[in-house]
């Protein structure tokens, strides 16, 4: 087989965005089986690409360690195709330093701001973020297959998950990167009680700080696990329910049905669950969306986009997908 192109794919963060590059990696591998594909990402996300058949190498980047080590690692390498799927000040600095031609994924910032400020919806039909990455890779002549993202837990991860949670449980992910994107803890507790009353085993996932958002009698706590172990836990779920967050996309990467709760953000931004059966729960308020990424508080002070969502609405959405 003739050598394929050497491809550098850059996506530093965040969790959901990093997970969503995997359909593009899969498409590149399928179209160019002999390609050598290297992913550059934050060190905390490097494990997400272990055992991925579409990835030949991962370069973990630690901002605290500075750029020197990264330059030393990248400078000797020659890449035929360079893809910037981040388009941030950090990734633009990288592009300037390495030089050459780059494919850059569109961020659609102007369209998002128009939707936030004026209600001008330029996202009809909305383009999933996973598919927007393909714009950067036009030179590789790849197309999305519509299938979900992929993460590959190891056998040890799967064994650990089996010891933690039973197959077919309902898993709740109460956290999110921004406070305004989190459904209130009392709502999560009410949902957990109703699920238990219906005979479901309930587990909760998230990082160590998110434990306070949901814990209690009968709720299996699967917090503070490595990302691939968390993916293995999610793979055992009947359905995963979460806010607009990275863990929800991690659930899609192990092909689980999901229910997504949206507040200050909207699916039209491109972050609706991709490639799996999914329910969306949101309130039809004129003040939505108020932010592209969610903030730390409600600009109007009432947070109705989350407070007004009842557990019964989430349960109805769950019944439609699982």
N, C-alpha and C positions, 0 to 999 in steps of 0.2 A: 504494500500500500504506500502510495506517495505521501511524503510529509504534508500535513495540513497546516493551516495558519496558526501562528502563535498569537493567542488572544489574551489581553489583559482586561479584566472586568473590575471596575472600581465602584464599590458601594460601602461606605464606612458605617452608616447607621440609617435608621434605627431598626429595632428588631423586626417589625412588620415589613419595612421596606427591604431589608436584607433577605427575608424569607421570599419575598415576591420577585426576586431576580431569578429564582430557580427555574421557572418555566422558560426563560430565555436561555439559560445554560443548557437545559435539556434540548431545546430546539437547535442550538449551535452544534451540540454533539451529534444529533440525528442528521443534520445537514452536512456536517463535516466530521465524519467519524475519526479521522486522524488528527484533528486539531489538538493543540496543547493549550488548555484553558486554565488560566491562573486568576484567582479571585483575591483582590486586596480589600480587606475589611477590618473593622475594629477587632482587637484581640478577643473581646468578650463574645464575639459572634463567630469566630473561626470554627468552633466545633460544629456549627450547623452544616458545614460542607464536608465533614468527615464521612467517608464511605459513599459519597455521591459520585456515581459513575460518570457524570458530566464534568467533573472537576479533577484536574491533574495536580494542582498545587494551590495552597492558600498562603497569602502573606498577611500575618496578623500585625496590625498597627496599634501601638499604644501611644496616644497623644502625650502622656506624661513623660515618655521617654524621648520625645522630640523627634525631629526629622532625620537626623544624621544617619541612624541605622537604616531607615527606610531608603534613603538615597543610595547608600552603599549596596543595599540589596537589589534595587531596581536598575541602577546605572549600567551594570554589565549586560543586562538582559535586552534582547531585541524583540520587539513585539510587532507583528504584522498588522494587528488590529487592536486599537485601544478604545475602550468604551468607558465613558464617565457617566454612570447612572445616578450620581449624586448631584452634580452641578452646584457645589457649595464653594465658599471661599477656600476651604481646604483642598477640595478636589481641583479647583481652578489653579491653585498654586502648584499642585502636582503636574497639571498639564503644561504649565509654563516651564517647569523645571525639566520635564522629560522631553518636551517638544514633540514634533511630529503631528500627524493628523489624528484627530479624535472624533469619534461619534459620541454625541451628547444627548442624553434623554431630556425631553421637554419637561419643564416643571409646571407650565401653564399657570404661572403666578398671576398674570393679568386677569385671566378668566376667573380664577378663584376670588380675587379681590372684587371683581365686578359682581360676582354672585353675592359676596358678603355685604358690600356697600349698597348696591343698587338692585339686587334681586335679578340681575341679568344672567340667566342660566345659559352659559355657553357650553354646557356639558351634555347636550342632547344630541345623540345618545351619549351617556357618560362613557368615557374610556377608562377601563381598569388600569391602575398603575402598572400591574404586571405586563400589560400589553403596550403601555407607553414606552417601556424600556426597549421594545423592538425597533422603535424609531431610530435609536442610536446605532443599531446593528444592521442598517439597510444594506451595507456593503457585503454582508454575509448571506443575504438572500434567505432569511429565515422568517417563518410565520408562526404565530401562536397556535397551539393545538387545543386550547380551551380547557385543558386538564389542570388540576390544582397544582400548587407548589409542592416541593418535595423536601423532606428531611428524613434521614435514615438512622433511627436509633440503633445502637449496637445490641447484640444479644444480651450483654450485661445490663444495658439500660432496660431492655424489655423484661428481664428477670426481676430487676428491682421494682419496676412498675407493677408487675403482677403481685409482688409482695405487699404493695401499698394499697392498691385499689382493685375492686372486683370488676370483671368484664361487664359492660353494659350499664355502668353507673352514669349519673348525670354530673358533669363537672362544671363548676362555676368559676369564672375568672373575674373577680371583682375589681381588679386594679386597672389603672391606665396611667400614661405618662403625665397627664395633667389632671388636676383636681376636678375641673369642670366637666371632664369627660367621664367621671365616675358616677354611676348610679349610687344613691345613698346607701350606707351600710344597713340601715333599718329595712330598706327595700330588699336587699340581698337576704337578710335574715328571714324576712317574711316569705320570700320565694323558697328558701331552703325548707322552711317548715311545711309549706304547701306540697313541695315535692316529696318530702318524707311522709306526709299524710297520705299521699297517693301511692306509697309503697316503693319509692325510688331510693336507692342509696346515693348520697350526695357527697361529693368531694370538692375541695377548693384548691386552686393553684395560684401561684404568684411568687413574687420575691419576698424576702424576709419581712420587709416593711409593710407588705400588704396583708399580712396575717391578721392585723387588727381590724381589717375591713369585713372579715367574715370568719368567724370561728364559733363553735358551740357544740352542744350535745349532739352526737350522731353524725357530725360533719367530719369527714376524713380530711385532715390537714396534709396537703402535699406541697407545702411551700418550700422555697429556698433550695430547689433542686437545680442541678446543671440543666442547661437548655435541652440537650438531647434526652435526658431523663424525663424532663417535663413533657417533651414530645411523646415519649413512650407512655407516660401516664395518660395524656390526652388521647392516644390511640385506643385506649380501652373504654372510652366513653360511648354511651349511646348517643349523646348530644353534648356539645359544649356551648355554654351561654356566657357571654362576656360583653364588656364595653367595646367601643371602637379602640382596639389595642393590639399590640404585637402578639399577645398570646392567642388572640382569636385567629390571626393569620397562621400561627404555628399549628393550631388545631386543623386548619385546612390542609396544611402540609403533611398531615397523616390521614387525610381523607375523611375527616369526621364532619357530620352535619353540624351546623352552628346556628345560634341565634345571636344577632348583633344588636346592641342597644346604642343608639346614636342620640347625642344631645346637641352640643354646640357645633359639631361637625355634621356633614351629610354624606350619604353614599355617593352623591354626584361628584365629590372630590376624587373618586376613583378607588376608594378603600373599602368598598363593599366586599364581603367574602368572595373569593374567586375559585370557581371550578367545583364547588360542592353544593349540596342542598343547603339553603340558607334562608332564615327568616330575619326580617328587619323590623325593629320596634323603634318608633320615633313619634314625636309630637308635631302636629302641623301648626307651628307657631310662626308668626310673621317675623320674629326676631332671629330666626334660624336661617342660615348659619351665622354665627357671630365671630368665628375664628377658623382659620385654615387648619390649625393643629390642636385647638382647645387651649384654654388658659387656666389660670389658677383660681379664677372666680368668675361669676356671671357679671357681665358689664352692666346689666340692669338691676342686679341685686336680688332677683327672685329665683333663678335656676329652675324655672318651670319646665324647661325642656327635659330635665331628669326627674324632678320631684313629682311631676304629674303622671309619670309612667307607672302604671299599676302592675303588681305581680301577675294578675290575671291575664294581662295583655301579653306578657312574656310567655306564660304557659300556653296560651292559644298559638303563639308563633311556634313554640316547640312542638306542639301536636301536629303541625303542618309539615314539619321536616323530619321528625323521628318517630 
